């Protein structure tokens, strides 16, 4: 089940919308990495769960990509700021304090004394467990105490309902609770650890949660806990945070302080009744009230209901109310709600409702979600929106439902149990129709939401039958749509589970499809995997092959995000086959496009090129121009990875034209950036720098700092090649700052690697080794073989500059092994040139010349002029040392010509000086 995190007030809602909006704005094609890098930033997110335990801090932004939805127009963050999400974030999410709270002075004094003593002495704040029977007021006490203590915890207060005893719903698992807490605390859900090992995922999320709260003074209320095992991973690691736990059970305590909350003292129960009943105190018989409150066990929930009954019936007196309560207890016999002390009070309140209101209340027992608003209430109960507002307001006035900020309502667990019992007795046949009605409402609303989330030309689930007759909220912007969906996510997922239990398979399929765009972008991805598996199972049950293929495609995409490549490939291959079987060419193209991406990431370049080529042909057949652009761009990246630069430029240029025609600025920027990378390899540095600056400008206009970091890294690379080392240092430093702030680990590892190269070229090999070793470890932890290969090659050069020659040889050998597997011949030539330079320094001109000649052959084959010039220079230097100036002259002069053509005059001048000195 999904976790309900109660967010009180507009600030928290705005924060959540901003975070999700920033995340969704990243759903463009993945960034182009420099040459041989295995370019896929989602690896950093998908594998974060395996490495989070070692992290000490995190900040976040998403670089997500959809198969055919790459570049939505992003909404700016709230306030227009560009600072890191979550920076200086103060969370205020306590529910409002209840007016019905009555004196608990002894318990409050004990709690405040314990907190004050710990803070004043600097000792760790213990966990405080508030336990007691249902309806006794545990939550009200915890919330009241939270408001009372809020000033002592300036970094925020959070409230989480763990659903330990919520009727009709499973308790929230610790990992699920942590995912919601991390999201509310400022972590985009894509960066929340995921995986198939639930225990490992929970541990990783718990580590991230403890890291987030490190050094913070925060108050956390964990409401309705089932067990210590459920809540233990949620406990902060810092001693400065206060945790209040409420539970019906006496949880196994360690160092915790247990605060039992019992029924109200008789005099306090009477005071509460007098305060709420709306009668002048001097007209009331306190002894009679005492007898009345005793009948409901002195429980605040029952007392509140009885007081509301008296307030709403001016002609009654306390004796009338008592007589009706006794009659209700006799009538119920075996009480339907779990607690005898308050069940009669429930029934008395229910019997006091008009028939239409009784039906509305009963129908709430069929609602699968946790909280609802007038729109979902209208759909559930088949009434107008106006009537739903009236019914919910009336039930709130009758104390039968609680109101939360934003016009949302929720039943107390005991009242939910009571409503479910009434629904089962009187309207047992209404459950499936009720679930279908509310699901139809969510499908209609999701149609509006997805119009804001997906790109033009992207297939979105169609509206359901009867959607025109369903009232839906007005969602006129991406921000409004995301805000609504963040609130409704747990309720929609609960509807899917209920529909699955009721064998409403068509609803499972359609709701899963409706949620797919949001979950693909916002995760958590393990939740999305479960959803799409359920949709696939439902589609198989009803024999809907098209729906099955859709579910498998979504499953494959999410599995790719999680770096579960074998599972992703299997799902996408099956999807392509099933699309083909039903003649769905567009769907097959989507599945092939996604499968091609998976094969590209796993270095199966031939299979990737075949898949993208077929996808491109299918997209052209069906006239899907965005799909054509995507397939061309992906094909261009495969060609670049195999050093087929002419083909890469051709494909990427055609993709760029299509993106511009479609007005797709993210696609345009990404193609510009990838073209810049290819131009740099081809030695066209001026054109490469222009493309990178054009891409950087677009990313700045889109307020996308993740992609700005990528463009800065690539621009810095060109600056380094052309001798502007300080410009390169500044560009990579700015990229490093962005990636560190945003928590983008792949980009950060790349920026660190580039800075390591700058250290080496500016004569600081010790710093180069240190920085490049850091980069290498990061790429290995991310599972990026391309990144690992490049870092090894540069690290070998740094080792050589530090005279650690055996380490350099080992690094070069490891780098070449990987690069040859990837088929990256330009990168292979660079490493061979580094190795040849080392052998020259070791006075082994014969061996060095062999490496340079290998590099020369490779560079000439793939048209990589810089490495060709370096290889020619290396051959010439070896010949100069072994055979004299005449033998070396042709190679050195050819190197000079290439350097001049590339605009690398400094390098050319150095070789000319070598020729002059050798001739003299």
ABEGO torsion letter per residue (X at the ends): XBBBBBBBEAAAAAAAAAAAAAAAAAABBBBBBBEABBBBAAAAAAAAAAAAAABABBBBBBBBBBAABABBBBBBBBGGBABBBGBGBBBBABBBBBAABBBAAAAAAAAAAAAAAAAAAGBBBBBBBBBEBBGAGAAAAAAAAAAAAAAABAAEBBBBBAGAABBGBBBBBAAAAAAAAAAAAGBBAAABBBEABAAAAAAAAAAAAAAAABGBBBBBBBBGBABAAAAAAABBABAABBBBBBBABBBBBBABBBBBBBBBBAAAAAAAAAAAAGBBAAABBAAAAAAAAAAAGGBAAAAAAAAAAAAABAABBAAAAAAAAAAAAAAAEBBABABAAAAAAAAAAAAABBAAAAAAAAAAAABABABBBAAAAAAAAGBBAAAAAAAAAAAAAAGABBBBBGGBBBBBAAAAAAAAAAAAAAAAAAAAAAAAAAAAAAAAAAAAAAAAABBBGBBBBBBBBGAAABBBBBBABAAAAAAAAAAAAAAAAAAAAAAAAAGBAAAAAAAAAAAAAAAAAAOBAAAAAAAAAAAAAAAAAAGBAAAAAAAAAAAAAAAAAAGBAAAAAAAAAAAAAAAAAAGBAAAAAAAAAAAAAAAAAAGBAAAAAAAAAAAAAAAAAAGBAAAAAAAAAAAAAAAAAAGBAAAAAAAAAAAAAAAAAAGBAAAAAAAAAAAAAAAAAAGBAAAAAAAAAAAAAAAAAAGBAAAAAAAAAAAAAAAAAAGBAAAAAAAAAAAAAAAAAAGBAAAAAAAAAAAAAAAAAAGBAAAAAAAAAAAAAAAAAAGBAAAAAAAAAAAAAAAAAAGBAAAAAAAAAAAAAAAAAAGBAAAAAAAAAAAAAAAAAAGBAAAAAAAAAAAAAAAAAAGBAAAAAAAAAAAAAAAAAAAEAAAAAAAAAAAAAAAAAAGBAAAAAAAAAAAAAAAX
